[in-house]
Amino acid sequence: MPPYNERITNLPPYPLAHIPRKKRELIARGVDLIDLGAGDAILPPPEAALERMERAIREPAMGRYGFELGLMEYREAIVRFMKKRFGVTFDPLTEVVPLIGSKEGLAHLAFAYLDRGDYAIMPEPGYNAYMGGTILSNGTPYRYELRADNNFLVDLDEVPSDVLAHTKILYLNYPGNPTAAIAPLDYLERVVKQCKEHDIVLVYDNAYSEVAYDGYVPPSIFEVEGARDVALEFHSMSKTFNMTGWRCGWACGKPELVHALATVKSFIDTGSFLAVQAAAAAALDVHDEFVPKNMAIFTERRDAAVAAFRENGFTCDVPKAAMYLWIPLPAHIPSKVFADKLMEEGVVVMAGAAFGQGGEGFFRISFITSPDRIREAAKRAGRVLASFND
Ligand SMILES: Cc1ncc(COP(=O)(O)O)c(C=O)c1O
């Protein structure tokens, strides 16, 4: 067999890849497992989506190739959602691209813009698709290390000018995974200006736009003046509607950017199952009724998680958005060692280092299970923490 190419060889192991095997092993050993690993809640999607799906799978036309166009019904629902939720207007045909989950789009966009020697700037810790897409398209990742003292914001003024000069893409993600950081509007205004000045595509990953607490309403990048000139925004059905496995999302922005991504995709995939797109359209149309109810469940889980981890010896902020606690560890405990030890106690969390070296010193929990199970997980985590001082 020929050897793997340079790009594959340069990829680090995918952080969640080993977890299913390890979970099976622990369950086989009879361990009572609490999974706070992936941001993947076991909650139902909107009833309207389920009903539409049931009908759609009986429509023969839904079983045909979706191609790049997909279902007009989905494109139109996306446009209605963007208008109603953020007050921004898009043309359904030229300014929207349906995705098979936002992850593939985030990674595939890099294929349209990066050549060897080009940089994509990305947050570290951050979602691994940014780095994967960059490396697989022969670009060079510039990993900007997020810091708590800077509210986990990427500051382009700190990026060396020779890197900026060769940067084609900036990935931003607020509300953020894994830090749960949010971005103030004046920060976004500054970044939009900087991207214009340096001719950089601003990829705004808004997967958590509807997962917010205590009255906080995450913005769209398009609420910022001038963003249309530089930004492509990515949305996901996954977290908003408990539809992770349905694989459905979209990107929107000006036609030139949308066309770039659609072109790459047209040679790689043939669109998602049209019945899924029909169900997603139905979900989007009930978002303002569904999201508050769903967020009431998440709020209870967040509050339980914050209280329980604090009671068990950890410090953590109360997140205003997303579904994660980003919890600091004492300096002498490497995050992977902590996560591995906690896994042996039957609790799955993500080591901070799994999101890049900039995530070292933290671990992430997803509050995706019931308050009681979260409390039990926090107790076990507290015991593991204490064991490092024995
Ligand atoms: C920051 C961020 N962006 C994008 C995604 C991908 O979501 P999906 O591909 O399910 O739409 C995730 C999933 O965890 C995420 O955390």
The ligand as a Tripos MOL2 file, in Angstrom:
@<TRIPOS>MOLECULE
LIG
   16    16     1     0     0
SMALL
NO_CHARGES

@<TRIPOS>ATOM
      1 C1        -18.6840   25.0300   17.5150 C.3       1 LIG1
      2 C2        -19.3560   23.9960   16.7190 C.ar      1 LIG1
      3 N1        -19.5830   24.2240   15.4310 N.ar      1 LIG1
      4 C3        -20.1690   23.3150   14.6440 C.ar      1 LIG1
      5 C4        -20.5670   22.1050   15.1630 C.ar      1 LIG1
      6 C5        -21.1140   21.0820   14.2150 C.3       1 LIG1
      7 O1        -22.4270   20.9090   14.2740 O.3       1 LIG1
      8 P1        -23.2110   20.0590   13.1700 P.3       1 LIG1
      9 O2        -22.2120   19.5280   12.1770 O.co2     1 LIG1
     10 O3        -23.8660   18.9710   13.9320 O.co2     1 LIG1
     11 O4        -24.1480   21.0160   12.5260 O.co2     1 LIG1
     12 C6        -20.3540   21.8150   16.5030 C.ar      1 LIG1
     13 C7        -20.7380   20.5060   17.0580 C.2       1 LIG1
     14 O5        -20.4290   20.1470   18.1620 O.2       1 LIG1
     15 C8        -19.7470   22.7840   17.3100 C.ar      1 LIG1
     16 O6        -19.5010   22.5780   18.5940 O.3       1 LIG1
@<TRIPOS>BOND
     1     1     2 1
     2     2     3 ar
     3     2    15 ar
     4     3     4 ar
     5     4     5 ar
     6     5     6 1
     7     5    12 ar
     8     6     7 1
     9     7     8 1
    10     8     9 2
    11     8    10 1
    12     8    11 1
    13    12    13 1
    14    12    15 ar
    15    13    14 2
    16    15    16 1
@<TRIPOS>SUBSTRUCTURE
     1 LIG1         1 GROUP 0 **** ****
